[in-house]
């Protein structure tokens, strides 16, 4: 799996003056492909997410990010709890029960919150990077890899759950690897404030897979991208909202997937400079 960073930016324009045409807005929307998610934009604010893009002979590896966290919901009800990247399955069958076998494991104390878990996790692992785990092939269809927490600090522990609001990435088939190949820029040119609502642009993301694959593109952490000034952008593909995940069938080799940015704004939009960012990840069905 590979990720796409989405940057949206308005260029500065002149203010409205009497007897002059309405102020205009210059908008550029960019999607940047980041091989290991290390080309990070400090303005990006998205929930925790994990990708699992490659199956090895004895496990999986991928990428993760947990850039910011403000959730103060208590998640640790034991004397101490574990937090780590591992595999989750709905129900108890084959769920990850030995967090000590993961390289990302940290501990949080009784009454710790999601925000506390974030602090402990990034102190050891950083806000984003690569991860790996040694495990057998995931055979359950609902298996995904995410940042999880367990009640208690022991192994043989089936209390694991994914951090609230986090994205849990589907693992690839045993012999399949897919990646995104290119950056995208949506250039809207110069728009008046009245032209912003409903304006859209479509460009292609090129996907390369080592075999036929069914993939999912998902905008993580938010319903749409907020630019400020009452302006937002909805990201979609083939008319389907990427915030809920869009399924795409890709044949062996490379294939172009259309991605669309559609703008909306409230009545108070004025000329100015606005920007926003988001993350699209590629997963497997």
HELIX and SHEET records of a PDB file:
HELIX    1   1 UNK A   99  UNK A  101  5                                   3    
HELIX    2   2 UNK A  114  UNK A  125  1                                  12    
HELIX    3   3 UNK A  193  UNK A  196  1                                   4    
HELIX    4   4 UNK A  242  UNK A  244  5                                   3    
SHEET    1   A 6 UNK A 184  UNK A 192  0                                        
SHEET    2   A 6 UNK A  24  UNK A  34 -1                                        
SHEET    3   A 6 UNK A   3  UNK A  11 -1                                        
SHEET    4   A 6 UNK A 275  UNK A 284 -1                                        
SHEET    5   A 6 UNK A 213  UNK A 220 -1                                        
SHEET    6   A 6 UNK A 246  UNK A 250 -1                                        
SHEET    1   B 3 UNK A  49  UNK A  55  0                                        
SHEET    2   B 3 UNK A  59  UNK A  65 -1                                        
SHEET    3   B 3 UNK A 128  UNK A 134 -1                                        
SHEET    1   C 4 UNK A 106  UNK A 109  0                                        
SHEET    2   C 4 UNK A  80  UNK A  88 -1                                        
SHEET    3   C 4 UNK A 144  UNK A 151 -1                                        
SHEET    4   C 4 UNK A 161  UNK A 162 -1                                        
SHEET    1   D 5 UNK A 178  UNK A 180  0                                        
SHEET    2   D 5 UNK A 200  UNK A 209 -1                                        
SHEET    3   D 5 UNK A 253  UNK A 265 -1                                        
SHEET    4   D 5 UNK A 231  UNK A 237 -1                                        
SHEET    5   D 5 UNK A 225  UNK A 228 -1                                        
SHEET    1   E 5 UNK A 178  UNK A 180  0                                        
SHEET    2   E 5 UNK A 200  UNK A 209 -1                                        
SHEET    3   E 5 UNK A 253  UNK A 265 -1                                        
SHEET    4   E 5 UNK A 231  UNK A 237 -1                                        
SHEET    5   E 5 UNK A 240  UNK A 241 -1                                        
END                                                                             
